[in-house]
Amino acid sequence: MTDMQTATITDDEKARILQERLKMGFNMVPFTQAMGLTIKEMSADKITAEFAMQPQLIGNVFKQVLHGGVIATALDTVGGAMAMSGAYVALKGTPKEDRATRINRLATIDMRIDYLKAGRGTLFTATASLLRVGKQICVTRMELHNEKHELIAAGTATYMY
């Protein structure tokens, strides 16, 4: 794309392109593929991803429920994607190379998960929203529900960028 073509792209179009790239990158990560976790919906203020129950995700074979690490991973993953989107917007106006460097170093620095119910179900939905975007950190709120809309776990996470 030339500079003239780039200059005609609206902020809404840029946001849509960013969201599509982030969604594609998220869905290509080998670990998320192994879990079956894929982004279904994405907007500037919310990300929704889903995954189905699979035998390799079971943590308690007697109760047939999700492993707590799978729950934490799903929440951290959607929270990180939401933080990445928020950080990108916060870095608007910074040189492209600096923005890319900062986005690429995004990392979880703190996360709290409350396990509210046993991870029973056939389809799980993980959502994330932004609570705060600062100059160096993002804070997100995440939830995991089953297909019956029961809240399995909730959490908050802080990401450095």
DSSP file (Angstrom, degrees, kcal/mol; ACC not computed):
  #  RESIDUE AA STRUCTURE BP1 BP2  ACC     N-H-->O    O-->H-N    N-H-->O    O-->H-N    TCO  KAPPA ALPHA  PHI   PSI    X-CA   Y-CA   Z-CA
    1    1 A M              0   0    0      0, 0.0     2,-0.1     0, 0.0     0, 0.0   0.000 360.0 360.0 360.0 136.8    0.0    0.0    0.0
    2    2 A T     >  -     0   0    0      1,-0.1     4,-2.3     4,-0.0     5,-0.2  -0.370 360.0-106.4 -83.4 167.7    1.4    3.5   -0.8
    3    3 A D  H  > S+     0   0    0      1,-0.2     4,-2.1     2,-0.2     5,-0.1   0.855 121.5  55.3 -62.4 -34.4    1.4    6.4    1.6
    4    4 A M  H  > S+     0   0    0      2,-0.2     4,-0.7     1,-0.2    -1,-0.2   0.905 109.4  45.8 -65.7 -40.9   -1.5    8.0   -0.4
    5    5 A Q  H >4 S+     0   0    0      1,-0.2     3,-0.7     2,-0.2     4,-0.3   0.887 111.9  52.0 -68.7 -38.5   -3.6    4.9    0.0
    6    6 A T  H >< S+     0   0    0     -4,-2.3     3,-1.4     1,-0.2    -2,-0.2   0.881 103.1  58.9 -63.7 -39.3   -2.8    4.6    3.7
    7    7 A A  H 3< S+     0   0    0     -4,-2.1    -1,-0.2     1,-0.3    -2,-0.2   0.729 101.7  55.2 -65.0 -22.2   -3.8    8.2    4.3
    8    8 A T  T << S+     0   0    0     -3,-0.7     2,-0.4    -4,-0.7    -1,-0.3   0.508  81.5 104.8 -91.3  -4.3   -7.3    7.5    3.0
    9    9 A I    <   -     0   0    0     -3,-1.4     2,-0.0    -4,-0.3    -3,-0.0  -0.638  69.1-132.9 -78.6 128.9   -8.0    4.7    5.4
   10   10 A T     >  -     0   0    0     -2,-0.4     4,-2.4     1,-0.1     5,-0.2  -0.297  20.6-110.0 -76.2 164.7  -10.4    5.8    8.2
   11   11 A D  H  > S+     0   0    0      1,-0.2     4,-2.4     2,-0.2     5,-0.2   0.871 120.7  54.2 -61.9 -37.0   -9.8    5.1   11.9
   12   12 A D  H  > S+     0   0    0      2,-0.2     4,-2.2     1,-0.2    -1,-0.2   0.906 109.2  47.5 -64.0 -41.0  -12.7    2.6   11.8
   13   13 A E  H  > S+     0   0    0      2,-0.2     4,-2.5     1,-0.2    -2,-0.2   0.896 111.2  51.1 -66.6 -39.8  -11.1    0.8    8.9
   14   14 A K  H  X S+     0   0    0     -4,-2.4     4,-2.6     2,-0.2    -2,-0.2   0.911 110.4  49.5 -62.6 -41.7   -7.8    0.7   10.7
   15   15 A A  H  X S+     0   0    0     -4,-2.4     4,-2.6     2,-0.2    -2,-0.2   0.906 111.2  49.2 -63.4 -41.6   -9.4   -0.7   13.8
   16   16 A R  H  X S+     0   0    0     -4,-2.2     4,-2.3     2,-0.2    -2,-0.2   0.908 111.7  48.5 -64.0 -42.6  -11.2   -3.4   11.7
   17   17 A I  H  X S+     0   0    0     -4,-2.5     4,-2.4     2,-0.2    -2,-0.2   0.920 112.2  49.2 -63.3 -44.5   -7.9   -4.4   10.0
   18   18 A L  H  X S+     0   0    0     -4,-2.6     4,-2.8     1,-0.2     5,-0.2   0.925 111.2  49.7 -59.7 -45.5   -6.1   -4.5   13.4
   19   19 A Q  H  X S+     0   0    0     -4,-2.6     4,-2.6     1,-0.2    -2,-0.2   0.899 110.9  49.0 -62.9 -41.0   -8.9   -6.7   14.8
   20   20 A E  H  X S+     0   0    0     -4,-2.3     4,-2.4     2,-0.2    -1,-0.2   0.904 113.2  47.1 -65.5 -40.6   -8.8   -9.1   11.8
   21   21 A R  H  X S+     0   0    0     -4,-2.4     4,-2.7     2,-0.2    -2,-0.2   0.916 113.8  47.6 -65.9 -42.9   -5.0   -9.4   12.1
   22   22 A L  H  X S+     0   0    0     -4,-2.8     4,-2.7     2,-0.2    -2,-0.2   0.916 112.7  49.2 -64.1 -43.3   -5.1  -10.0   15.8
   23   23 A K  H  X S+     0   0    0     -4,-2.6     4,-2.4    -5,-0.2    16,-0.3   0.921 112.7  47.5 -61.3 -45.3   -7.9  -12.5   15.4
   24   24 A M  H  X S+     0   0    0     -4,-2.4     4,-0.8     2,-0.2    -2,-0.2   0.926 113.9  46.9 -63.6 -45.6   -5.9  -14.4   12.7
   25   25 A G  H >X S+     0   0    0     -4,-2.7     3,-0.7     1,-0.2     4,-0.6   0.914 112.5  50.0 -62.3 -44.0   -2.7  -14.3   14.8
   26   26 A F  H >< S+     0   0    0     -4,-2.7     3,-1.1     1,-0.2    -2,-0.2   0.925 110.3  49.5 -58.5 -47.7   -4.6  -15.5   17.9
   27   27 A N  H 3< S+     0   0    0     -4,-2.4    -1,-0.2     1,-0.2    -2,-0.2   0.632 107.7  55.9 -72.0 -12.8   -6.2  -18.4   16.0
   28   28 A M  H << S+     0   0    0     -4,-0.8    -1,-0.2    -3,-0.7    -2,-0.2   0.524  75.3 114.4 -95.6  -7.3   -2.8  -19.5   14.5
   29   29 A V    <X  -     0   0    0     -3,-1.1     4,-2.3    -4,-0.6     5,-0.2  -0.488  67.1-137.3 -66.4 125.0   -1.0  -19.9   17.8
   30   30 A P  H  > S+     0   0    0      0, 0.0     4,-2.3     0, 0.0    -1,-0.1   0.856 100.6  51.5 -53.7 -39.8   -0.2  -23.7   18.2
   31   31 A F  H  > S+     0   0    0      2,-0.2     4,-1.7     1,-0.2     6,-0.2   0.922 110.6  46.9 -67.2 -42.8   -1.2  -23.8   21.9
   32   32 A T  H  >>S+     0   0    0      1,-0.2     5,-2.2     2,-0.2     4,-1.3   0.862 111.9  52.7 -66.7 -32.9   -4.6  -22.2   21.3
   33   33 A Q  H  <5S+     0   0    0     -4,-2.3    -2,-0.2     2,-0.2    -1,-0.2   0.903 106.0  53.1 -65.2 -40.4   -5.1  -24.6   18.4
   34   34 A A  H  <5S+     0   0    0     -4,-2.3    -2,-0.2     1,-0.2    -1,-0.2   0.860 113.5  43.5 -62.9 -35.2   -4.3  -27.5   20.7
   35   35 A M  H  <5S-     0   0    0     -4,-1.7    -1,-0.2    -5,-0.1    -2,-0.2   0.719 110.4-124.2 -78.3 -21.9   -7.0  -26.3   23.1
   36   36 A G  T  <5 +     0   0    0     -4,-1.3     2,-0.5     1,-0.3    -3,-0.2   0.646  56.5 155.7  83.0  16.1   -9.4  -25.5   20.2
   37   37 A L      < +     0   0    0     -5,-2.2     2,-0.4    -6,-0.2    -1,-0.3  -0.672  12.5 168.2 -82.8 119.3   -9.7  -21.9   21.5
   38   38 A T  E     -A   50   0A   0     12,-2.2    12,-2.4    -2,-0.5     2,-0.3  -0.988  38.2-113.2-133.7 143.3  -10.7  -19.5   18.7
   39   39 A I  E     +A   49   0A   0     -2,-0.4    10,-0.3   -16,-0.3     3,-0.1  -0.578  31.8 175.0 -71.8 130.5  -11.9  -15.9   18.7
   40   40 A K  E     +     0   0A   0      8,-3.1     2,-0.3     1,-0.4     9,-0.2   0.770  66.0  15.2-103.1 -40.8  -15.5  -15.7   17.6
   41   41 A E  E     -A   48   0A   0      7,-1.8     7,-2.7     2,-0.0    -1,-0.4  -0.984  61.3-179.1-138.8 147.6  -16.1  -12.0   18.0
   42   42 A M  E     +A   47   0A   0     -2,-0.3     2,-0.3     5,-0.2     5,-0.2  -0.973   8.9 158.3-149.7 131.9  -14.0   -8.9   18.5
   43   43 A S        -     0   0    0      3,-2.7     3,-0.4    -2,-0.3    -2,-0.0  -0.823  57.6 -88.6-137.7-179.9  -14.7   -5.3   19.0
   44   44 A A  S    S+     0   0    0     -2,-0.3    86,-0.1     1,-0.2     3,-0.1   0.755 126.6  29.4 -64.6 -23.0  -12.8   -2.4   20.5
   45   45 A D  S    S+     0   0    0      1,-0.2    85,-0.4    84,-0.1     2,-0.3   0.400 121.6  36.4-121.2   3.7  -14.2   -3.1   24.0
   46   46 A K        -     0   0    0     -3,-0.4    -3,-2.7    83,-0.2     2,-0.4  -0.973  49.9-165.0-158.3 142.3  -14.8   -6.9   24.0
   47   47 A I  E     -AB  42 128A   0     81,-2.1    81,-2.0    -2,-0.3     2,-0.4  -0.988   9.6-167.4-124.1 136.8  -13.3  -10.2   22.8
   48   48 A T  E     +AB  41 127A   0     -7,-2.7    -8,-3.1    -2,-0.4    -7,-1.8  -0.993  10.0 173.7-125.3 128.4  -15.2  -13.5   22.8
   49   49 A A  E     -AB  39 126A   0     77,-2.9    77,-2.9    -2,-0.4     2,-0.3  -0.934  10.7-157.3-130.6 155.6  -13.5  -16.8   22.2
   50   50 A E  E     +AB  38 125A   0    -12,-2.4   -12,-2.2    -2,-0.3     2,-0.3  -0.929  11.8 175.9-132.5 154.9  -14.8  -20.4   22.4
   51   51 A F  E     - B   0 124A   0     73,-2.0    73,-3.2    -2,-0.3     2,-0.3  -0.971  23.7-127.7-153.8 150.4  -13.5  -23.9   22.9
   52   52 A A  E     - B   0 123A   0     -2,-0.3    71,-0.3    71,-0.2     2,-0.1  -0.652  35.3 -96.0 -95.9 152.3  -15.2  -27.3   23.2
   53   53 A M        -     0   0    0     69,-2.2    -1,-0.1    -2,-0.3     3,-0.0  -0.456  47.9-180.0 -62.7 136.2  -14.6  -29.8   25.9
   54   54 A Q    >   -     0   0    0     -2,-0.1     3,-2.0     1,-0.1     4,-0.4  -0.971  39.9-113.5-138.0 150.9  -12.0  -32.4   24.9
   55   55 A P  G >  S+     0   0    0      0, 0.0     3,-1.4     0, 0.0    -1,-0.1   0.860 115.0  57.8 -54.7 -37.7  -10.6  -35.4   26.8
   56   56 A Q  G 3  S+     0   0    0      1,-0.2    -3,-0.0    -3,-0.0   -21,-0.0   0.581 100.8  58.4 -72.7  -6.8   -7.1  -33.9   26.9
   57   57 A L  G <  S+     0   0    0     -3,-2.0    10,-2.5   -22,-0.1    -1,-0.2   0.455  79.2 113.2 -97.7  -2.7   -8.5  -30.8   28.8
   58   58 A I  E <   +F   66   0B   0     -3,-1.4     8,-0.3    -4,-0.4     3,-0.2  -0.513  38.7 179.8 -75.6 133.7  -10.0  -32.7   31.7
   59   59 A G  E    S+     0   0B   0      6,-2.9     2,-0.5     1,-0.3     7,-0.2   0.714  75.8  40.2-103.0 -29.1   -8.4  -32.1   35.0
   60   60 A N  E  >> -F   65   0B   0      5,-1.2     4,-2.1     1,-0.1     5,-1.0  -0.933  64.6-168.6-124.4 106.3  -10.5  -34.4   37.2
   61   61 A V  T  45S+     0   0    0     -2,-0.5    -1,-0.1     1,-0.2    -3,-0.0   0.766  87.2  53.7 -68.7 -25.2  -11.2  -37.7   35.5
   62   62 A F  T  45S+     0   0    0      1,-0.2    -1,-0.2     3,-0.0    -2,-0.0   0.885 120.3  30.8 -75.7 -38.0  -13.8  -38.8   38.1
   63   63 A K  T  45S-     0   0    0     -3,-0.1    -2,-0.2     2,-0.1    -1,-0.2   0.601  98.5-136.1 -94.8 -13.2  -15.8  -35.6   37.7
   64   64 A Q  T  <5 +     0   0    0     -4,-2.1     2,-0.3     1,-0.2    -3,-0.2   0.942  52.7 143.7  57.3  51.8  -15.0  -35.0   34.0
   65   65 A V  E   < -F   60   0B   0     -5,-1.0    -6,-2.9    55,-0.1    -5,-1.2  -0.829  55.8 -84.6-120.2 159.3  -14.4  -31.2   34.5
   66   66 A L  E     -F   58   0B   0     53,-1.9    53,-0.4    -2,-0.3    -8,-0.2  -0.235  46.6-107.4 -58.6 145.9  -11.9  -28.8   32.9
   67   67 A H    >>  -     0   0    0    -10,-2.5     4,-1.7     1,-0.1     3,-0.6  -0.538  24.5-125.3 -69.3 140.3   -8.4  -28.6   34.4
   68   68 A G  H 3> S+     0   0    0      1,-0.2     4,-2.5     2,-0.2     5,-0.2   0.826 110.9  58.1 -58.8 -32.6   -7.9  -25.3   36.3
   69   69 A G  H 3> S+     0   0    0      2,-0.2     4,-2.5     1,-0.2    -1,-0.2   0.842 103.1  52.7 -67.2 -32.9   -4.9  -24.6   34.2
   70   70 A V  H <> S+     0   0    0     -3,-0.6     4,-2.6     2,-0.2    -2,-0.2   0.912 109.9  48.7 -66.5 -42.7   -7.0  -24.7   31.0
   71   71 A I  H  X S+     0   0    0     -4,-1.7     4,-2.2     2,-0.2    -2,-0.2   0.945 113.5  46.0 -61.4 -48.8   -9.4  -22.3   32.5
   72   72 A A  H  X S+     0   0    0     -4,-2.5     4,-2.9     1,-0.2     5,-0.2   0.900 112.7  51.0 -61.4 -41.5   -6.6  -19.9   33.5
   73   73 A T  H  X S+     0   0    0     -4,-2.5     4,-2.5     2,-0.2    -1,-0.2   0.920 109.4  49.6 -63.3 -44.4   -5.0  -20.3   30.1
   74   74 A A  H  X S+     0   0    0     -4,-2.6     4,-2.1     2,-0.2     5,-0.2   0.924 114.9  44.4 -60.8 -43.9   -8.2  -19.5   28.3
   75   75 A L  H  X S+     0   0    0     -4,-2.2     4,-2.4     1,-0.2    -2,-0.2   0.910 114.2  48.5 -68.9 -42.1   -8.8  -16.4   30.4
   76   76 A D  H  X S+     0   0    0     -4,-2.9     4,-2.6    -5,-0.2    -1,-0.2   0.883 111.1  52.3 -63.8 -37.8   -5.2  -15.2   30.2
   77   77 A T  H  X S+     0   0    0     -4,-2.5     4,-2.0    -5,-0.2    -2,-0.2   0.934 113.5  40.3 -67.7 -47.1   -5.2  -15.7   26.4
   78   78 A V  H  X S+     0   0    0     -4,-2.1     4,-2.2     2,-0.2    -1,-0.2   0.877 115.7  52.9 -70.8 -34.4   -8.4  -13.6   25.7
   79   79 A G  H  X S+     0   0    0     -4,-2.4     4,-2.5    -5,-0.2    -2,-0.2   0.913 109.4  49.1 -63.0 -42.1   -7.2  -11.0   28.3
   80   80 A G  H  X S+     0   0    0     -4,-2.6     4,-2.5     2,-0.2    -2,-0.2   0.888 110.0  50.5 -64.7 -39.8   -3.9  -10.7   26.5
   81   81 A A  H  X S+     0   0    0     -4,-2.0     4,-2.0     2,-0.2    -1,-0.2   0.905 112.0  47.9 -64.2 -40.4   -5.5  -10.3   23.2
   82   82 A M  H  X S+     0   0    0     -4,-2.2     4,-2.4     2,-0.2    -2,-0.2   0.904 111.9  49.7 -65.9 -40.9   -7.8   -7.6   24.6
   83   83 A A  H  X S+     0   0    0     -4,-2.5     4,-3.0     2,-0.2     5,-0.2   0.892 108.7  53.1 -63.8 -39.9   -4.8   -5.9   26.2
   84   84 A M  H  X S+     0   0    0     -4,-2.5     4,-2.1     2,-0.2    -1,-0.2   0.915 110.1  47.4 -62.2 -43.0   -2.9   -6.0   22.9
   85   85 A S  H  X S+     0   0    0     -4,-2.0     4,-1.7     2,-0.2    -2,-0.2   0.920 114.2  47.1 -63.3 -44.6   -5.8   -4.3   21.1
   86   86 A G  H  X S+     0   0    0     -4,-2.4     4,-2.3     1,-0.2    -2,-0.2   0.887 111.3  50.9 -65.3 -39.7   -6.0   -1.7   23.9
   87   87 A A  H  X S+     0   0    0     -4,-3.0     4,-1.8     2,-0.2    -1,-0.2   0.889 106.3  55.5 -65.5 -39.2   -2.3   -1.0   23.9
   88   88 A Y  H  < S+     0   0    0     -4,-2.1    -1,-0.2    -5,-0.2    -2,-0.2   0.926 110.5  44.7 -59.5 -45.2   -2.3   -0.6   20.1
   89   89 A V  H >< S+     0   0    0     -4,-1.7     3,-1.6     1,-0.2    -1,-0.2   0.911 111.4  53.5 -65.4 -42.2   -4.9    2.1   20.4
   90   90 A A  H 3< S+     0   0    0     -4,-2.3    -1,-0.2     1,-0.3    -2,-0.2   0.789 106.0  54.4 -63.5 -27.8   -3.1    3.8   23.3
   91   91 A L  T >< S+     0   0    0     -4,-1.8     3,-2.4    -5,-0.1    -1,-0.3   0.327  76.6 137.6 -90.4   8.1    0.1    3.9   21.2
   92   92 A K  T <   +     0   0    0     -3,-1.6    -3,-0.1     1,-0.3    -4,-0.0  -0.294  68.6  27.4 -55.1 133.3   -1.6    5.7   18.4
   93   93 A G  T 3  S+     0   0    0      1,-0.4    -1,-0.3     0, 0.0     3,-0.1   0.244  93.3 114.7  95.6 -12.9    0.7    8.5   17.1
   94   94 A T  S <  S-     0   0    0     -3,-2.4    -1,-0.4     1,-0.1     5,-0.1  -0.578  83.6 -80.9 -84.3 154.9    4.0    6.8   18.2
   95   95 A P     >  -     0   0    0      0, 0.0     4,-2.5     0, 0.0     3,-0.2  -0.240  40.6-119.0 -55.5 143.1    6.4    5.7   15.4
   96   96 A K  H  > S+     0   0    0      1,-0.2     4,-2.4     2,-0.2     5,-0.2   0.846 112.2  50.9 -54.2 -41.4    5.3    2.4   13.8
   97   97 A E  H  > S+     0   0    0      2,-0.2     4,-2.3     1,-0.2    -1,-0.2   0.904 111.4  47.4 -66.3 -41.8    8.6    0.6   14.8
   98   98 A D  H  > S+     0   0    0     -3,-0.2     4,-2.4     2,-0.2    -2,-0.2   0.906 112.0  50.6 -65.1 -41.0    8.2    1.7   18.5
   99   99 A R  H  X S+     0   0    0     -4,-2.5     4,-2.7     1,-0.2     5,-0.2   0.929 111.2  48.1 -61.9 -46.0    4.6    0.6   18.5
  100  100 A A  H  X S+     0   0    0     -4,-2.4     4,-2.5    -5,-0.2    -2,-0.2   0.908 111.3  50.6 -62.6 -42.4    5.4   -2.8   17.1
  101  101 A T  H  X S+     0   0    0     -4,-2.3     4,-0.9     2,-0.2    -1,-0.2   0.920 113.3  45.3 -61.5 -44.7    8.3   -3.3   19.6
  102  102 A R  H  < S+     0   0    0     -4,-2.4     3,-0.5     1,-0.2    -2,-0.2   0.910 113.9  48.1 -67.8 -42.2    6.0   -2.4   22.5
  103  103 A I  H >< S+     0   0    0     -4,-2.7     3,-1.5     1,-0.2    -1,-0.2   0.903 108.7  55.3 -64.1 -40.7    3.1   -4.6   21.3
  104  104 A N  H 3< S+     0   0    0     -4,-2.5    -1,-0.2     1,-0.3    -2,-0.2   0.715 105.4  52.2 -67.7 -20.6    5.5   -7.5   20.8
  105  105 A R  T 3< S+     0   0    0     -4,-0.9    -1,-0.3    -3,-0.5    -2,-0.2   0.344  76.2 137.6 -97.2   7.9    6.8   -7.4   24.3
  106  106 A L    <   +     0   0    0     -3,-1.5     2,-0.3    -4,-0.2    55,-0.2  -0.294  28.8 168.9 -54.3 131.3    3.3   -7.5   25.9
  107  107 A A  E     -C  160   0A   0     53,-2.0    53,-2.7   -27,-0.0     2,-0.4  -0.996  40.4-105.1-149.0 149.5    3.3   -9.9   28.8
  108  108 A T  E     +C  159   0A   0     -2,-0.3    51,-0.3    51,-0.2     3,-0.1  -0.610  34.3 172.0 -72.7 127.2    1.2  -10.9   31.8
  109  109 A I  E     +     0   0A   0     49,-3.1     2,-0.3     1,-0.4    50,-0.2   0.589  68.0   7.6-111.8 -16.6    2.5   -9.4   35.0
  110  110 A D  E     +C  158   0A   0     48,-1.5    48,-3.0     2,-0.0    -1,-0.4  -0.940  61.4 175.8-161.7 142.0   -0.3  -10.3   37.3
  111  111 A M  E     -C  157   0A   0     -2,-0.3     2,-0.4    46,-0.2    46,-0.2  -0.981   8.9-167.9-151.0 137.5   -3.5  -12.4   37.1
  112  112 A R  E     -C  156   0A   0     44,-2.8    44,-1.8    -2,-0.3     2,-0.4  -0.994   8.4-171.9-126.2 128.0   -6.1  -13.4   39.6
  113  113 A I  E     -C  155   0A   0     -2,-0.4     2,-0.6    42,-0.2    42,-0.2  -0.976  10.5-158.4-121.0 130.4   -8.7  -16.1   38.8
  114  114 A D  E     -C  154   0A   0     40,-3.5    40,-2.0    -2,-0.4     2,-0.8  -0.948  12.0-150.0-105.4 115.9  -11.7  -16.9   40.9
  115  115 A Y  E     +C  153   0A   0     -2,-0.6    38,-0.2    38,-0.2     3,-0.1  -0.780  24.0 170.7 -86.5 109.6  -12.9  -20.5   40.2
  116  116 A L        +     0   0    0     36,-2.2     2,-0.3    -2,-0.8    37,-0.2   0.735  58.6   9.7 -98.3 -26.3  -16.6  -20.2   40.9
  117  117 A K  S    S-     0   0    0     35,-1.9    -1,-0.2    33,-0.1     2,-0.0  -0.978  88.3 -84.5-149.2 156.6  -18.0  -23.5   39.6
  118  118 A A        -     0   0    0     -2,-0.3     2,-2.5     1,-0.1    35,-0.0  -0.375  50.7-108.0 -61.3 143.8  -16.6  -26.8   38.4
  119  119 A G        +     0   0    0    -53,-0.4   -53,-1.9    33,-0.0     2,-0.4  -0.386  61.8 153.7 -77.1  65.5  -15.8  -26.7   34.7
  120  120 A R        +     0   0    0     -2,-2.5     2,-0.3   -55,-0.2   -55,-0.1  -0.758  22.9  77.6 -95.6 140.9  -18.6  -28.8   33.4
  121  121 A G        -     0   0    0     -2,-0.4     3,-0.1    25,-0.1    -2,-0.0  -0.864  69.3-111.1 152.0 178.3  -20.0  -28.4   29.9
  122  122 A T  S    S+     0   0    0      1,-0.3   -69,-2.2    -2,-0.3     2,-0.4   0.634  99.8  32.3-112.5 -25.8  -19.5  -29.1   26.3
  123  123 A L  E     -B   52   0A   0    -71,-0.3    24,-0.7     2,-0.0     2,-0.4  -0.997  68.0-163.1-138.1 130.6  -18.8  -25.6   25.0
  124  124 A F  E     -BD  51 146A   0    -73,-3.2   -73,-2.0    -2,-0.4     2,-0.5  -0.913   3.7-157.6-118.3 140.7  -17.0  -22.8   26.9
  125  125 A T  E     -BD  50 145A   0     20,-2.8    20,-2.5    -2,-0.4     2,-0.5  -0.972   5.1-165.7-119.7 123.4  -17.0  -19.1   26.1
  126  126 A A  E     -BD  49 144A   0    -77,-2.9   -77,-2.9    -2,-0.5     2,-0.3  -0.918  10.9-175.2-107.2 130.8  -14.2  -16.9   27.3
  127  127 A T  E     -BD  48 143A   0     16,-2.6    16,-1.9    -2,-0.5     2,-0.3  -0.913   6.0-171.3-124.8 153.4  -14.7  -13.1   27.2
  128  128 A A  E     +BD  47 142A   0    -81,-2.0   -81,-2.1    -2,-0.3     2,-0.3  -0.997   4.0 179.5-142.2 145.5  -12.4  -10.2   28.0
  129  129 A S  E     - D   0 141A   0     12,-2.2    12,-2.6    -2,-0.3     2,-0.4  -0.957  33.6-103.0-138.9 159.1  -12.9   -6.5   28.3
  130  130 A L  E     + D   0 140A   0    -85,-0.4    10,-0.3    -2,-0.3     3,-0.1  -0.671  28.7 175.7 -85.1 133.7  -10.6   -3.6   29.1
  131  131 A L  E    S-     0   0A   0      8,-3.4     2,-0.3    -2,-0.4     9,-0.2   0.753  72.7  -6.7 -97.4 -38.5  -10.8   -2.0   32.6
  132  132 A R  E     - D   0 139A   0      7,-1.7     7,-2.9     2,-0.0     2,-0.5  -0.975  50.5-160.9-159.3 141.5   -7.9    0.4   32.1
  133  133 A V  E     + D   0 138A   0     -2,-0.3     5,-0.2     5,-0.2     2,-0.1  -0.984  23.6 172.8-124.7 119.1   -5.2    1.3   29.6
  134  134 A G        -     0   0    0      3,-3.5   -44,-0.1    -2,-0.5    -2,-0.0  -0.314  50.7 -83.6-108.2-165.2   -2.2    3.2   30.9
  135  135 A K  S    S+     0   0    0      1,-0.1     3,-0.1    -2,-0.1    -2,-0.0   0.730 124.3   8.3 -75.8 -22.4    1.1    4.3   29.4
  136  136 A Q  S    S+     0   0    0      1,-0.2    25,-2.8    25,-0.1     2,-0.3   0.494 125.2  47.5-134.1 -12.5    2.7    1.0   30.2
  137  137 A I  E     - E   0 160A   0     23,-0.2    -3,-3.5    24,-0.2     2,-0.3  -0.930  52.5-158.1-134.4 157.5    0.1   -1.4   31.4
  138  138 A C  E     -DE 133 159A   0     21,-2.3    21,-2.9    -2,-0.3     2,-0.4  -0.976  10.1-154.5-127.4 144.8   -3.4   -2.6   30.6
  139  139 A V  E     -DE 132 158A   0     -7,-2.9    -8,-3.4    -2,-0.3    -7,-1.7  -0.985  16.2-172.7-121.0 131.2   -5.9   -4.2   33.0
  140  140 A T  E     -DE 130 157A   0     17,-2.6    17,-1.8    -2,-0.4     2,-0.4  -0.845  19.7-141.8-123.0 158.7   -8.6   -6.6   31.7
  141  141 A R  E     -DE 129 156A   0    -12,-2.6   -12,-2.2    -2,-0.3     2,-0.3  -0.974  25.6-173.4-115.5 132.0  -11.6   -8.4   33.1
  142  142 A M  E     -DE 128 155A   0     13,-2.9    13,-2.6    -2,-0.4     2,-0.3  -0.933   8.8-174.8-129.6 151.3  -12.2  -11.9   31.9
  143  143 A E  E     -DE 127 154A   0    -16,-1.9   -16,-2.6    -2,-0.3     2,-0.4  -0.989  12.1-152.8-141.2 150.7  -15.0  -14.5   32.4
  144  144 A L  E     +DE 126 153A   0      9,-2.6     8,-3.0    -2,-0.3     9,-1.4  -0.993  19.3 176.4-125.1 124.7  -15.6  -18.1   31.4
  145  145 A H  E     -DE 125 151A   0    -20,-2.5   -20,-2.8    -2,-0.4     6,-0.2  -0.869  21.3-133.6-120.7 155.2  -19.1  -19.5   30.9
  146  146 A N  E >   -D  124   0A   0      4,-1.6     3,-2.2    -2,-0.3   -22,-0.2  -0.407  44.9 -85.2 -95.0-177.3  -20.4  -22.8   29.7
  147  147 A E  T 3  S+     0   0    0    -24,-0.7   -23,-0.1     1,-0.3   -26,-0.1   0.673 129.9  59.0 -65.4 -16.3  -23.1  -23.4   27.1
  148  148 A K  T 3  S-     0   0    0    -25,-0.2    -1,-0.3     2,-0.1     3,-0.1   0.325 118.1-113.3 -91.0   7.1  -25.7  -23.0   29.8
  149  149 A H    <   +     0   0    0     -3,-2.2     2,-0.4     1,-0.3    -2,-0.1   0.691  64.7 153.8  67.2  21.3  -24.4  -19.5   30.5
  150  150 A E        -     0   0    0      1,-0.1    -4,-1.6     2,-0.0     2,-0.7  -0.659  50.0-119.6 -79.0 134.4  -23.2  -20.6   34.0
  151  151 A L  E     + E   0 145A   0     -2,-0.4    -6,-0.2    -6,-0.2     3,-0.1  -0.664  36.2 173.9 -77.9 113.3  -20.2  -18.5   35.2
  152  152 A I  E     -     0   0A   0     -8,-3.0   -36,-2.2    -2,-0.7   -35,-1.9   0.878  63.2  -8.9 -86.4 -45.3  -17.3  -21.0   35.7
  153  153 A A  E     -CE 115 144A   0     -9,-1.4    -9,-2.6   -38,-0.2    -1,-0.3  -0.991  54.9-163.1-154.7 154.2  -14.6  -18.5   36.5
  154  154 A A  E     +CE 114 143A   0    -40,-2.0   -40,-3.5    -2,-0.3     2,-0.3  -0.971  19.6 161.5-137.7 151.9  -13.8  -14.8   36.6
  155  155 A G  E     -CE 113 142A   0    -13,-2.6   -13,-2.9    -2,-0.3     2,-0.3  -0.986  28.9-137.9-160.5 169.3  -10.6  -12.9   36.7
  156  156 A T  E     -CE 112 141A   0    -44,-1.8   -44,-2.8    -2,-0.3     2,-0.3  -0.971  21.6-172.2-130.8 150.8   -8.6   -9.8   36.2
  157  157 A A  E     -CE 111 140A   0    -17,-1.8   -17,-2.6    -2,-0.3     2,-0.4  -0.995  15.7-145.2-144.1 150.0   -5.1   -9.5   34.7
  158  158 A T  E     -CE 110 139A   0    -48,-3.0   -49,-3.1    -2,-0.3   -48,-1.5  -0.961  17.3-167.0-116.3 132.5   -2.5   -6.8   34.3
  159  159 A Y  E     -CE 108 138A   0    -21,-2.9   -21,-2.3    -2,-0.4     2,-0.4  -0.960  10.5-144.8-123.4 136.0   -0.3   -6.8   31.1
  160  160 A M  E      CE 107 137A   0    -53,-2.7   -53,-2.0    -2,-0.4   -23,-0.2  -0.775 360.0 360.0 -95.3 141.6    2.8   -4.8   30.6
  161  161 A Y              0   0    0    -25,-2.8   -56,-0.2    -2,-0.4   -24,-0.2   0.329 360.0 360.0-138.8 360.0    3.6   -3.4   27.1
